[in-house]
Amino acid sequence: MDAGGFAGWMDRLEDQDEATDDAIVARLERVEDGNFGDCGPVGGGVSELRFIKTGPENAGGNTTMTKKTTSYKDWLSSKLSDPKRASRYLSTALEDSPGAFLKALRKVSDSCDKKRLAENAGVSRESLYRMMSETGNPTLGSLDGILRALGFKLKVEAAERHRKTASEPALRGMDAGSDTVRPRRA
């Protein structure tokens, strides 16, 4: 698959099915870290990555793509300048893991002028580079500043319960309108 072929395929896929497009991008992020997951040879020195499409409309359907992704970084970089696409990219990474989210945030911030981003986030350029490094660990306040400077915001949602018998969250003992949790008495 040539470089233009990959970008064209991903663009067409994004127009048709954003969820699958996001899943492929998340998978390619793991490949970039050396985690190929479910893959196997198809012949001629080419391997394929396999994954199951998500969602009820795709139950049991498979999508494969070749391992050759030479233009993935260029394609992704051009897509992350779109706020809607960058938001989906960050959200998908956050669902994967905190580490994946920070890596995605680095890539989104790479598409910006670092000096202006640091100023808008209320941090020095040096601090921004440290926070966005692979070993960086930004505080919640710094993370909020960076996200706001990029045009995003943090949002907390209630987690879906996976079992009907699941216990209530730890905040169950919190009084309405209070910020104090009182222990329950047995």
C-alpha positions, -999 to +999 in steps of 0.1 A: +000+000+000+016+033-010+017+064+013-012+081-005-031+049-003-029+047+034-040+083+040-068+080+015-080+048+031-080+063+066-098+095+053-125+074+036-128+053+068-132+083+090-160+097+068-178+063+071-171+051+106-154+073+132-154+046+159-135+021+137-112+049+126-104+058+162-098+021+170-073+018+142-055+049+153-053+036+189-040+002+175-013+020+155-003+039+186+004+006+203+023-007+173+044+024+174+054+014+210+063-021+197+031-039+208+019-056+176-008-076+194-027-100+171-007-101+138+005-128+114+022-133+081+002-132+049+031-140+026+058-122+007+073-107+038+041-089+047+023-092+080-012-080+089-026-066+121-060-079+130-086-065+153-123-069+159-145-040+150-164-025+179-202-020+182-232-042+178-235-035+140-201-051+135-204-082+157-179-108+145-166-086+116-129-083+112-108-056+096-072-061+085-045-037+075-009-043+064+019-037+089+035-011+065+025+023+079+052+046+066+029+076+063+010+071+095+029+098+114+024+124+087-013+115+083-019+117+120+000+150+124-021+166+097-054+153+113-045+165+148-048+201+137-086+196+135-100+202+170-128+177+166-104+150+154-079+158+182-106+157+208-117+122+196-080+111+195-074+123+231-107+107+244-098+074+228-063+074+243-077+083+277-100+053+275-070+031+268-047+042+297-032+073+313+001+066+295-016+065+262-034+098+270-002+116+278+015+102+246-015+115+226-014+148+244+023+151+234+014+145+198-015+170+198+008+196+215+035+189+188+012+204+162+012+238+181+037+266+186+053+256+220+060+292+231+024+303+226+010+271+241+032+275+272+021+311+276-016+303+272-012+273+296+004+296+322+037+276+324+072+282+311+084+267+279+109+245+298+081+232+321+059+225+291+088+205+275+094+186+308+057+178+312+053+167+276+084+145+276+081+107+278+090+108+315+068+138+322+041+136+348+020+169+347+000+179+377-038+181+373-036+219+373-009+219+346-028+193+326-059+215+328-039+245+317-025+227+287-058+213+276-075+247+279-047+263+259-053+237+232-091+244+233-102+214+253-115+208+289-114+181+314-147+163+321-158+137+346-186+114+339-202+086+360-188+052+351-212+027+337-219-002+360-210-036+345-229-057+370-263-052+386-248-063+419-219-038+418-216-018+450-222+020+449-192+043+444-171+054+474-189+087+474-222+070+484-219+086+519-216+121+506-244+145+515-260+163+487-244+197+483-216+188+506-179+182+499-174+160+530-177+123+529-189+108+562-182+072+570-211+048+571-219+031+603-226-006+602 
